[in-house]
């Protein structure tokens, strides 16, 4: 799905957003909420960037219908009206935070539904389980669609990758400068597609030399050992193991976000730097202030998108400022 920019020249830049797993509202609604989160953050922190933001093209790599078909086939129910309403309430509440300095630990610790057990699970238990192989059992229980993505006897993964690949390739074919944002398990799909464009003979001839200016991963599980060994190219050595079509990689991980319990990726993918396959990999730890259904939800995409760190990276990219020298901590 594409929202064009105006004719002022900003449309030569394109934002591509890749969503994560589970049920999602309709594509139009989901993209509208996501863009409103980014717009609200820019209005709050960097209003001068609103013009270029409105001008550029925005594309959603949408595969929510494929996920919906699979999950309902598993007998899982989805109340789209309730989900959409709750997401709108999340955004409404987040927009009331008028200063970026209020996105810190003090406000986060006061969110409803927070307690020590989820924090302990995210910070201690999950990394241990990942190292000894138990995280696969956990994912099979809570993420049946992700398990299906790794089912080699299913076409589920390639159907999803095709959607993401087509959206990215269209932007590359147009010669646009691209900011790629992916959330949650959408980061796994995006990584696999980026690898395909570099190394799969079906795509590398036309795309191996084309670059993504910046890739932002939000709540990415790419550092999990069980996930890492299932990424495309993981069994290869040297340059064929990793994609080489991203210039800057920014990774945001929220406190207590179970999905990104390994919250640093620069260490996991440092070989890409050594091989000169990426210019920079930067990790940022943030506090996600989203509350869903009355409880803190540190994995919420809206909470990530409206956060000052995300907004700063987007604004610097839009204004062609250097994002190489951003301070690690905003506050």
C-alpha positions in Angstrom: 0.0 0.0 0.0 1.4 3.4 -1.0 0.7 7.0 0.1 2.4 9.3 -2.4 4.2 12.5 -1.4 3.5 15.9 -3.1 5.4 17.3 -6.0 7.9 19.3 -4.0 10.7 16.8 -4.5 10.3 15.0 -1.1 8.8 12.1 -2.9 12.2 11.0 -4.0 12.5 9.8 -0.5 10.4 6.8 0.6 9.5 5.3 4.0 8.8 1.6 3.9 7.2 0.1 7.0 7.0 -3.7 7.7 4.6 -4.8 10.4 5.0 -7.8 12.7 3.1 -11.0 13.5 -0.4 -11.7 14.8 -3.7 -10.1 13.7 -3.7 -6.6 12.4 -6.4 -4.1 11.5 -7.1 -3.4 7.9 -4.1 -2.1 5.9 -5.5 1.5 5.6 -6.3 1.7 9.3 -3.0 0.2 10.3 -0.9 2.6 8.1 -2.9 5.6 9.2 -2.3 4.8 12.9 1.4 4.2 12.3 1.9 7.4 10.3 -0.1 9.4 12.9 2.2 8.1 15.6 5.3 9.4 13.7 3.6 12.7 12.8 2.6 13.3 16.4 6.2 12.7 17.5 7.5 15.1 14.9 5.0 17.7 15.9 6.1 17.4 19.5 9.8 17.4 19.0 10.9 18.5 15.5 8.1 20.4 13.7 10.6 21.7 11.0 10.7 18.1 9.7 7.0 17.9 9.1 7.2 19.4 5.6 9.7 16.8 4.3 7.8 14.0 6.1 4.5 14.9 4.4 6.2 15.2 1.1 7.8 11.8 1.0 6.2 8.6 -0.2 5.1 6.1 2.4 4.6 2.4 1.6 3.3 -0.4 3.8 4.6 -3.9 3.1 1.3 -5.5 4.0 0.8 -9.2 4.7 -1.8 -9.0 7.4 -4.3 -10.8 5.2 -2.0 -13.8 4.9 -1.5 -14.0 8.6 -5.2 -13.6 9.2 -6.0 -16.4 6.9 -3.6 -18.7 8.7 -4.6 -17.8 12.2 -8.3 -18.1 11.7 -7.6 -21.5 10.1 -6.1 -22.5 13.4 -9.3 -21.6 15.1 -8.0 -18.3 16.7 -10.6 -15.6 16.9 -10.0 -11.9 16.2 -12.1 -8.9 17.1 -10.9 -6.3 14.7 -13.2 -3.5 15.9 -12.0 -3.9 19.5 -8.3 -4.1 18.4 -8.6 -1.0 16.3 -10.4 0.9 19.0 -7.7 -0.1 21.6 -4.9 1.0 19.2 -6.6 4.4 18.7 -6.8 4.8 22.5 -3.1 4.0 22.8 -2.3 6.7 20.3 -4.6 9.2 21.9 -3.0 8.7 25.3 0.6 8.8 23.9 -0.2 12.1 22.2 -0.9 13.7 25.6 2.7 13.4 26.5 3.8 16.8 25.4 7.5 16.7 26.2 10.2 14.2 25.1 11.8 14.3 28.5 8.7 12.5 29.9 9.5 9.3 27.9 11.8 8.2 30.7 11.9 5.6 33.4 9.9 7.6 36.0 6.7 7.7 33.8 7.3 4.1 32.6 7.5 2.8 36.2 4.0 4.3 36.9 2.3 2.5 34.0 -0.6 0.2 35.0 0.0 -3.6 34.9 3.7 -3.4 35.5 5.2 -5.8 38.0 8.5 -7.4 38.7 7.8 -10.8 37.1 7.6 -9.6 33.5 10.7 -7.6 34.0 12.5 -10.6 35.4 11.3 -12.8 32.5 12.4 -10.2 29.9 15.8 -9.4 31.5 16.8 -12.8 32.9 14.8 -15.8 31.9 14.3 -15.2 28.2 18.1 -14.8 27.4 18.8 -18.0 29.4 16.0 -20.0 27.6 17.3 -18.7 24.2 20.8 -20.0 24.9 19.7 -23.4 25.9 17.1 -23.8 23.2 13.9 -23.5 25.2 12.7 -20.3 23.4 11.5 -22.4 20.5 8.9 -24.1 22.8 7.9 -20.7 24.1 7.4 -19.3 20.6 5.4 -22.4 19.5 3.0 -21.6 22.3 2.5 -17.9 21.8 3.5 -17.4 18.1 2.0 -20.1 15.9 2.3 -17.8 12.9 6.0 -17.4 13.5 6.4 -21.2 13.7 4.6 -21.5 10.4 7.0 -19.0 8.9 9.8 -21.5 9.7 7.8 -24.5 8.5 9.8 -25.7 5.5 6.8 -27.6 4.2 4.7 -24.5 4.0 4.6 -21.7 1.5 3.6 -19.3 4.3 7.1 -17.7 4.6 7.6 -17.1 0.9 4.1 -15.6 0.5 5.0 -13.1 3.2 8.5 -12.4 1.9 7.1 -11.8 -1.6 4.9 -9.0 -0.2 7.8 -7.4 1.6 10.2 -7.9 -1.3 7.9 -6.4 -3.8 7.4 -3.3 -1.7 11.1 -2.8 -1.2 12.0 -3.5 -4.8 9.4 -1.0 -6.1 11.0 1.7 -4.1 14.5 0.7 -5.2 13.3 0.5 -8.8 12.1 4.1 -8.5 15.5 5.2 -7.5 14.3 6.5 -4.2 16.3 7.0 -1.0 14.8 4.6 1.5 14.2 4.6 5.2 13.1 1.1 6.1 11.3 0.5 9.4 10.3 -2.9 10.6 8.7 -4.0 13.9 8.9 -7.2 15.9 8.9 -10.4 13.8 8.6 -8.2 10.7 12.3 -7.6 11.3 12.9 -11.3 10.6 11.0 -11.2 7.4 12.8 -8.0 6.4 16.2 -9.4 7.2 15.5 -12.5 5.1 14.3 -10.3 2.1 17.4 -8.1 2.3 19.5 -11.3 2.3 17.6 -12.6 -0.8 18.2 -9.4 -2.7 21.9 -9.7 -2.1 22.5 -13.4 -2.5 19.5 -15.3 -4.0 20.2 -15.7 -7.8 16.6 -15.0 -8.5 16.9 -11.4 -7.2 20.6 -10.6 -6.8 21.3 -9.7 -10.4 18.9 -6.8 -10.3 19.2 -5.7 -6.7 22.6 -6.8 -5.1 24.1 -3.4 -5.8 21.2 -1.2 -4.6 21.2 0.2 -1.2 18.8 1.0 1.7 19.9 4.3 3.2 18.8 3.4 6.7 17.1 0.5 8.4 15.3 0.9 11.8 14.4 -2.2 13.7 11.9 -1.8 16.5 11.6 -4.6 19.1 13.5 -7.0 16.9 14.1 -10.6 18.0 17.2 -10.9 15.7 19.6 -11.3 18.6 17.8 -14.4 19.9 20.0 -17.5 19.3 17.1 -19.6 18.1 16.0 -16.9 15.7 19.6 -16.2 14.5 20.2 -19.7 13.3 17.0 -19.7 11.2 17.7 -16.5 9.3 18.4 -16.9 5.6 22.2 -17.3 5.1 22.9 -18.3 8.7 24.6 -21.5 7.5 26.9 -19.6 5.1 30.3 -18.2 5.9 31.9 -14.8 5.1 30.1 -12.3 2.9 27.4 -14.7 1.8 26.1 -15.0 5.4 24.8 -11.4 5.7 23.0 -8.9 3.5 25.2 -6.0 2.3 22.5 -3.6 1.1 21.9 -1.4 4.2 24.1 1.6 4.9 23.0 2.5 8.4 21.2 0.2 10.9 19.5 1.6 14.0 18.1 -0.9 16.5 15.6 0.3 19.2 14.8 -2.1 22.0 12.3 -1.1 24.8 12.8 -2.0 28.4 10.9 -5.2 29.2 10.1 -5.9 25.6 10.2 -9.7 25.7 10.5 -9.9 21.9 13.8 -8.1 21.9 15.2 -9.5 25.2 18.6 -9.5 23.5 18.5 -5.8 23.1 21.8 -5.2 21.4 22.4 -6.2 17.8 25.7 -4.5 17.1 27.5 -7.3 18.9 25.5 -10.1 17.2 26.2 -8.7 13.7 29.6 -7.2 14.2 31.0 -9.4 11.4 29.0 -7.2 9.0 31.1 -4.2 10.0 34.3 -6.2 9.8 33.4 -7.4 6.3 32.4 -3.8 5.4 28.8 -4.9 4.6 27.2 -2.1 6.7 28.5 1.4 7.7 27.1 1.5 11.2 24.9 -0.6 13.6 23.6 1.5 16.6 21.7 0.2 19.5 19.3 2.3 21.6 17.5 1.3 24.8 14.2 3.1 25.3 11.0 3.1 27.4 7.8 2.3 25.5 4.9 4.0 27.2 2.1 2.2 25.4 -0.8 0.8 27.5 -2.9 -1.8 25.7 -6.1 -3.1 27.3 -5.2 -1.4 30.5 -1.7 -2.9 30.9 1.8 -1.8 30.0 2.8 -3.2 26.5 6.4 -2.4 25.8 6.3 -4.1 22.4 3.6 -1.8 21.0 4.5 -0.5 17.5 2.8 2.8 18.3 4.8 3.3 21.4 8.0 2.7 19.4 7.0 5.0 16.5 6.0 8.0 18.7 9.1 7.8 20.9 11.6 10.7 20.7 14.5 8.4 19.6 12.5 7.1 16.6 11.4 10.6 15.7 15.0 12.0 15.9 16.3 9.3 13.6 13.5 9.9 11.1 13.9 13.7 11.2 17.7 13.5 10.7 17.3 11.2 7.8 14.7 13.6 6.2 16.8 16.6 6.8 19.9 14.9 5.5 21.7 15.4 8.8 24.3 12.9 9.9 22.8 10.2 12.1 26.2 8.7 12.7 26.9 10.9 15.7 23.6 10.8 17.6 24.2 10.6 21.3 23.4 7.2 22.8 21.0 8.8 25.4 18.6 11.6 24.5 17.9 12.7 28.1 
